[in-house]
């Protein structure tokens, strides 16, 4: 009989082996960062800390491995964008729609 595997464990096991080998590959790192868009499906923010922890791990590995300043800036900008989107998603429920639109323009 099979036992269910928690989402956190599955997510970790999928990414743990990819992250170190791709830490100097901007394309792979950007795809890993966009994986955090899975958090959009997490309407109750049950896994918010998991996604943020993964973004931190990707950022740390990238900053140590990437040599090009241009690539570094690209990764930093992408991380900032994804974090801003996740932040706005977290507060969508309590803000009025007009406030969200104003906030989005303010953040960018």
ZADO-1210 file (C-alpha; in nm, 4 decimals, padded with zeros to 6 digits):
<atoms>
<atom x="00.0000" y="00.0000" z="00.0000" code="UNK" pos="1"/>
<atom x="00.1269" y="00.3466" z="-00.0871" code="UNK" pos="2"/>
<atom x="00.1394" y="00.6331" z="00.1593" code="UNK" pos="3"/>
<atom x="00.0690" y="00.9860" z="00.0385" code="UNK" pos="4"/>
<atom x="00.3731" y="01.2092" z="00.0083" code="UNK" pos="5"/>
<atom x="00.3278" y="01.5651" z="00.1375" code="UNK" pos="6"/>
<atom x="00.3507" y="01.8438" z="-00.1194" code="UNK" pos="7"/>
<atom x="00.6427" y="02.0054" z="00.0657" code="UNK" pos="8"/>
<atom x="00.8511" y="01.6885" z="00.0389" code="UNK" pos="9"/>
<atom x="00.7672" y="01.6351" z="-00.3282" code="UNK" pos="10"/>
<atom x="00.8474" y="01.9970" z="-00.4143" code="UNK" pos="11"/>
<atom x="01.1770" y="01.9821" z="-00.2270" code="UNK" pos="12"/>
<atom x="01.2841" y="01.6529" z="-00.3846" code="UNK" pos="13"/>
<atom x="01.2067" y="01.7824" z="-00.7329" code="UNK" pos="14"/>
<atom x="01.4188" y="02.0945" z="-00.6922" code="UNK" pos="15"/>
<atom x="01.6993" y="01.9973" z="-00.4568" code="UNK" pos="16"/>
<atom x="01.9030" y="01.8162" z="-00.7206" code="UNK" pos="17"/>
<atom x="01.8403" y="02.0725" z="-00.9969" code="UNK" pos="18"/>
<atom x="01.9290" y="02.3878" z="-00.8027" code="UNK" pos="19"/>
<atom x="02.3016" y="02.3257" z="-00.7360" code="UNK" pos="20"/>
<atom x="02.3811" y="02.2013" z="-01.0870" code="UNK" pos="21"/>
<atom x="02.2021" y="02.4908" z="-01.2517" code="UNK" pos="22"/>
<atom x="02.3030" y="02.7745" z="-01.0216" code="UNK" pos="23"/>
<atom x="02.5169" y="02.9352" z="-01.2926" code="UNK" pos="24"/>
<atom x="02.2611" y="02.8796" z="-01.5718" code="UNK" pos="25"/>
<atom x="02.0396" y="03.1872" z="-01.5997" code="UNK" pos="26"/>
<atom x="01.7781" y="03.0128" z="-01.8133" code="UNK" pos="27"/>
<atom x="01.7270" y="02.7275" z="-01.5682" code="UNK" pos="28"/>
<atom x="01.7334" y="02.9633" z="-01.2699" code="UNK" pos="29"/>
<atom x="01.4663" y="03.1834" z="-01.4288" code="UNK" pos="30"/>
<atom x="01.2470" y="02.8768" z="-01.4863" code="UNK" pos="31"/>
<atom x="01.2924" y="02.7688" z="-01.1256" code="UNK" pos="32"/>
<atom x="01.1975" y="03.1181" z="-01.0106" code="UNK" pos="33"/>
<atom x="00.8822" y="03.1140" z="-01.2217" code="UNK" pos="34"/>
<atom x="00.7876" y="02.7855" z="-01.0541" code="UNK" pos="35"/>
<atom x="00.6937" y="02.9968" z="-00.7563" code="UNK" pos="36"/>
<atom x="00.3915" y="03.0987" z="-00.9628" code="UNK" pos="37"/>
<atom x="00.2527" y="02.7710" z="-00.8340" code="UNK" pos="38"/>
<atom x="00.1775" y="02.9749" z="-00.5243" code="UNK" pos="39"/>
<atom x="-00.1106" y="03.1307" z="-00.7199" code="UNK" pos="40"/>
<atom x="-00.2857" y="02.7958" z="-00.6861" code="UNK" pos="41"/>
<atom x="-00.2324" y="02.8040" z="-00.3095" code="UNK" pos="42"/>
<atom x="-00.5319" y="03.0241" z="-00.2305" code="UNK" pos="43"/>
<atom x="-00.5059" y="02.9687" z="00.1441" code="UNK" pos="44"/>
<atom x="-00.1292" y="03.0357" z="00.1527" code="UNK" pos="45"/>
<atom x="-00.0617" y="02.6959" z="00.3071" code="UNK" pos="46"/>
<atom x="00.2753" y="02.6728" z="00.1340" code="UNK" pos="47"/>
<atom x="00.3755" y="03.0398" z="00.1242" code="UNK" pos="48"/>
<atom x="00.6836" y="02.9848" z="00.3408" code="UNK" pos="49"/>
<atom x="00.7910" y="02.6916" z="00.1222" code="UNK" pos="50"/>
<atom x="00.7864" y="02.9059" z="-00.1926" code="UNK" pos="51"/>
<atom x="00.9681" y="03.1920" z="-00.0209" code="UNK" pos="52"/>
<atom x="01.2308" y="02.9528" z="00.1158" code="UNK" pos="53"/>
<atom x="01.2857" y="02.8147" z="-00.2341" code="UNK" pos="54"/>
<atom x="01.3191" y="03.1655" z="-00.3797" code="UNK" pos="55"/>
<atom x="01.5796" y="03.2429" z="-00.1125" code="UNK" pos="56"/>
<atom x="01.7707" y="02.9230" z="-00.1948" code="UNK" pos="57"/>
<atom x="01.7680" y="03.0026" z="-00.5660" code="UNK" pos="58"/>
<atom x="01.8843" y="03.3566" z="-00.4982" code="UNK" pos="59"/>
<atom x="02.1663" y="03.2410" z="-00.2728" code="UNK" pos="60"/>
<atom x="02.2884" y="02.9756" z="-00.5174" code="UNK" pos="61"/>
<atom x="02.2697" y="03.2181" z="-00.8113" code="UNK" pos="62"/>
<atom x="02.4537" y="03.4963" z="-00.6330" code="UNK" pos="63"/>
<atom x="02.7402" y="03.2613" z="-00.5542" code="UNK" pos="64"/>
<atom x="02.7656" y="03.1020" z="-00.8988" code="UNK" pos="65"/>
<atom x="02.6752" y="03.3636" z="-01.1593" code="UNK" pos="66"/>
<atom x="02.9761" y="03.5652" z="-01.2742" code="UNK" pos="67"/>
<atom x="02.8137" y="03.8070" z="-01.5203" code="UNK" pos="68"/>
<atom x="02.6744" y="04.1287" z="-01.3703" code="UNK" pos="69"/>
<atom x="02.4111" y="04.1422" z="-01.6448" code="UNK" pos="70"/>
<atom x="02.2891" y="03.7924" z="-01.5626" code="UNK" pos="71"/>
<atom x="02.2959" y="03.8726" z="-01.1925" code="UNK" pos="72"/>
<atom x="02.0800" y="04.1812" z="-01.2479" code="UNK" pos="73"/>
<atom x="01.8359" y="03.9761" z="-01.4558" code="UNK" pos="74"/>
<atom x="01.7933" y="03.7174" z="-01.1787" code="UNK" pos="75"/>
<atom x="01.7574" y="03.9874" z="-00.9110" code="UNK" pos="76"/>
<atom x="01.4919" y="04.1703" z="-01.1161" code="UNK" pos="77"/>
<atom x="01.2998" y="03.8488" z="-01.1784" code="UNK" pos="78"/>
<atom x="01.3084" y="03.7583" z="-00.8091" code="UNK" pos="79"/>
<atom x="01.1874" y="04.1061" z="-00.7172" code="UNK" pos="80"/>
<atom x="00.9037" y="04.0851" z="-00.9706" code="UNK" pos="81"/>
<atom x="00.7889" y="03.7417" z="-00.8508" code="UNK" pos="82"/>
<atom x="00.8044" y="03.8477" z="-00.4859" code="UNK" pos="83"/>
<atom x="00.6001" y="04.1606" z="-00.5616" code="UNK" pos="84"/>
<atom x="00.3404" y="03.9511" z="-00.7450" code="UNK" pos="85"/>
<atom x="00.3233" y="03.7075" z="-00.4528" code="UNK" pos="86"/>
<atom x="00.2905" y="03.9988" z="-00.2083" code="UNK" pos="87"/>
<atom x="00.0045" y="04.1507" z="-00.4052" code="UNK" pos="88"/>
<atom x="-00.1657" y="03.8090" z="-00.4304" code="UNK" pos="89"/>
<atom x="-00.1510" y="03.7743" z="-00.0513" code="UNK" pos="90"/>
<atom x="-00.3406" y="04.0957" z="00.0047" code="UNK" pos="91"/>
<atom x="-00.5880" y="04.0786" z="-00.2839" code="UNK" pos="92"/>
<atom x="-00.8606" y="03.9471" z="-00.0595" code="UNK" pos="93"/>
<atom x="-00.8551" y="04.2390" z="00.1827" code="UNK" pos="94"/>
<atom x="-00.8023" y="04.5235" z="-00.0643" code="UNK" pos="95"/>
<atom x="-01.0647" y="04.6784" z="-00.2892" code="UNK" pos="96"/>
<atom x="-01.0000" y="04.6260" z="-00.6644" code="UNK" pos="97"/>
<atom x="-00.9214" y="04.9947" z="-00.7271" code="UNK" pos="98"/>
<atom x="-00.6675" y="04.9874" z="-00.4446" code="UNK" pos="99"/>
<atom x="-00.4966" y="04.6829" z="-00.6002" code="UNK" pos="100"/>
<atom x="-00.4614" y="04.8604" z="-00.9328" code="UNK" pos="101"/>
<atom x="-00.3141" y="05.1692" z="-00.7679" code="UNK" pos="102"/>
<atom x="-00.0817" y="04.9516" z="-00.5596" code="UNK" pos="103"/>
<atom x="00.0424" y="04.7574" z="-00.8639" code="UNK" pos="104"/>
<atom x="00.1349" y="05.0793" z="-01.0424" code="UNK" pos="105"/>
<atom x="00.2993" y="05.2126" z="-00.7278" code="UNK" pos="106"/>
<atom x="00.5142" y="04.8991" z="-00.6774" code="UNK" pos="107"/>
<atom x="00.6357" y="04.8891" z="-01.0370" code="UNK" pos="108"/>
</atoms>
